[in-house]
């Protein structure tokens, strides 16, 4: 693949590189993208121009690779396990969470027992074409490993070019095939690609054939077991090296309402030859151990429960004196704020963690909640609220809050907050996409991105 990678460094402009793809590239990838398959072979004319095509497009213009033979499948599985062991066979994973699994939060989780982490889901096109989006959504540091960078995508070429920007700064690139939210439906990615298996296969294959690091996938399951197992095997054949399985269907969006199916996760683990991670029904460290024992998976990832207790993977949690209480949220909030200042974090992300960590107390002390809800929130304001909690909580004589609102009212507020957050994220994506400069006026930006990341790492080292 050296020749492919070298073509990225050529001085050809984006306009030059892309103008040659209108017929050759689009026709040859139409089947992967869900359109009518093109059957024409490469013409000498298109081959003579191949050096001017982007790296991602060059990989995809080639003839579709045949299915894995028994020997190649065995080799792929062997390499996947070698990669897994090289990472240290990590069991405890911070799940990818939009605006919530950012660097500061990952570092807090690593301190308390997490052994691997995923970035928030990154929009592949925005990441590729918008420097501001890249700078805000992807930051890392030397201690932030093992790190899986997750992208959502529905175009193999765009996904590959975006992934190539981060491959030198992570351990693997993950494809989000499981997001069931409205933003994924509108954007046509995540779990809403499950009816387009050829497109999914092309996304995985594009990365597996061209990246320096392995490609991994996170999925949801089909209602039908056999269809799910066929899906998992297809991903393995396409080149997936680690498969994370959320044991719920696309329609089962609410974790509190529907328990994840560990039986289907167990079945997937038995059906494939690569490492498998489980996602779902993880409320505490004992659940982690129970899930691994029941399903046979190599590791477990947590999302919502980890937001409430970033120390969920901490062995101390299983001791009589180490159990989680709402007081722990206050203590962990202080540590998170320190990290958010060390690794500059957008305030909307800090606000989200504030409600996750000390939200139960804010439901009792509603005047403090009003301070957090201010439009011009600053870390100093949050610190003052935490300091006030340190004064008020001991006076209650309790280690748990008593909300002033009913459970029904609190549930309604949670739903409204979740909806508002989803709408805000959709609006940010829509605005960013609308502001993108046309592709034929952009340069790759690879060198500048590497320089920016290196500078950030030097600052926090």
HUNORHU-V330913 format. One record per backbone hydrogen bond with DSSP energy under -1.0 kcal/mol. NH is the residue of the N-H (numbers start at 1). CO is the residue of the C=O. E is the energy in kcal/mol with one decimal. If there is no record, write none. Layout:
nh->{NH NH}
co->{CO CO}
e->{E E}
//
This chain:
nh->{5 6 7 8 9 17 18 19 21 26 27 28 29 33 34 35 47 48 50 52 53 58 59 60 61 73 74 75 76 77 78 79 80 81 82 83 84 85 86 87 88 89 93 94 95 100 101 106 107 108 109 110 111 112 113 114 115 116 117 118 119 122 124 127 128 129 130 134 135 136 137 138 144 145 148 149 151 152 159 160 161 162 163 164 166 167 169 171 172 173 174 175 176 177 185 186 187 188 189 191 192 193 194 196 200 201 202 203 204 205 206 207 208 209 211 216 217 218 219 221 228 229 230 231 232 233 234 235 236 237 238 240 241 243 244 245 246 247 248 253 258 261 265 266 267 268 269 270 271 272 277 278 279 288 289 290 291 292 293 294 295 296 298 300 301 302 307 308 309 312 314 317 318 319 322 328 331 332 333 334 335 336 337 338 339 340 341 342 343 350 351 352 353 354 355 356 357 358 362 363 365 366 368 369 370 371 372 373 374 382 383 384 385 386 387 388 389 390 392 393 396 404 410 411 412 413 414 415 416 417 418 419 420 421 422 423 424 425 426 427 428 429 430 431 432 433 434 435 441 442 449 450 451 452 453 454 455 456 457 458 459 460 461}
co->{1 2 3 5 6 13 14 15 18 21 23 24 25 29 31 30 43 44 47 49 50 54 55 56 57 69 70 71 72 73 74 75 76 77 78 79 80 81 82 83 85 84 300 116 302 97 97 102 103 104 105 106 107 108 110 109 92 92 146 94 148 150 152 123 124 125 126 130 131 132 133 134 141 143 117 172 174 122 155 156 157 158 159 160 163 163 166 147 147 214 149 216 151 218 181 182 183 184 184 179 189 190 191 193 196 197 198 199 200 201 202 203 204 205 207 173 242 175 244 248 224 225 226 227 228 229 230 231 232 233 234 235 215 275 217 277 219 279 246 251 254 247 261 262 263 264 265 266 267 268 243 299 245 284 285 286 287 288 289 290 291 292 276 91 278 93 303 304 305 309 311 314 315 316 319 325 327 328 329 330 331 332 333 334 335 336 337 338 339 346 347 348 349 350 351 352 353 354 358 359 361 364 365 365 366 367 368 369 371 378 379 380 381 382 383 384 385 386 388 389 393 363 406 407 408 409 410 411 412 413 414 415 416 417 418 419 420 421 422 423 424 425 426 427 428 429 430 431 438 439 445 446 447 448 449 450 451 452 453 454 455 456 457}
e->{-2.5 -2.7 -1.3 -1.4 -1.3 -2.6 -2.9 -2.2 -2.1 -2.1 -1.8 -1.6 -1.4 -1.8 -1.5 -3.0 -2.4 -2.0 -1.2 -2.2 -1.6 -2.9 -2.0 -1.7 -2.2 -2.6 -2.0 -2.1 -2.5 -2.4 -2.2 -2.6 -2.4 -2.2 -2.1 -2.4 -2.2 -2.6 -2.2 -1.6 -1.1 -2.4 -2.7 -2.1 -2.3 -2.2 -1.9 -2.6 -2.7 -1.6 -2.3 -2.8 -1.8 -1.1 -1.3 -2.4 -2.8 -1.3 -1.7 -1.8 -2.3 -2.1 -2.0 -2.9 -2.1 -2.4 -2.4 -2.1 -2.6 -2.0 -2.5 -2.1 -2.0 -1.4 -2.7 -2.3 -2.8 -2.4 -2.5 -2.4 -2.2 -2.3 -2.7 -2.3 -1.1 -1.2 -2.8 -2.7 -1.3 -2.2 -3.0 -2.1 -3.2 -2.3 -1.7 -2.5 -1.9 -1.1 -1.8 -1.9 -1.6 -1.4 -1.3 -2.6 -2.2 -2.8 -2.0 -2.0 -2.1 -2.7 -2.2 -1.4 -2.8 -2.3 -2.7 -2.5 -2.2 -1.9 -2.7 -1.9 -1.8 -2.4 -2.3 -2.0 -2.4 -2.3 -2.2 -2.1 -1.9 -2.5 -2.2 -2.5 -3.1 -2.3 -3.1 -2.8 -2.8 -2.1 -1.4 -1.5 -1.7 -3.4 -1.2 -2.5 -2.2 -2.2 -2.4 -1.8 -1.1 -1.4 -2.4 -2.2 -1.8 -1.3 -2.0 -2.5 -2.7 -2.3 -2.2 -2.2 -2.9 -2.0 -2.3 -3.3 -2.6 -2.0 -1.7 -1.4 -1.9 -1.9 -1.8 -2.3 -1.9 -1.7 -1.3 -1.3 -1.7 -2.9 -1.7 -1.5 -1.4 -2.5 -2.3 -1.7 -1.9 -2.7 -1.4 -1.9 -3.1 -1.6 -3.0 -1.7 -2.1 -2.1 -2.0 -1.6 -2.5 -2.6 -1.7 -1.4 -2.9 -1.2 -1.1 -1.4 -1.9 -1.0 -1.6 -1.7 -1.1 -1.7 -2.6 -1.9 -1.9 -2.5 -2.4 -1.9 -2.1 -1.8 -2.6 -2.6 -1.4 -2.1 -2.6 -2.6 -2.2 -2.3 -2.3 -2.3 -2.6 -2.6 -2.5 -2.5 -2.5 -2.5 -2.3 -2.6 -2.5 -2.3 -2.3 -2.5 -2.2 -2.4 -2.8 -2.5 -2.4 -2.8 -2.2 -1.5 -2.1 -1.7 -2.2 -2.5 -2.1 -2.6 -2.6 -2.4 -2.3 -2.1 -2.5 -2.2 -1.8 -1.5 -1.1}
//
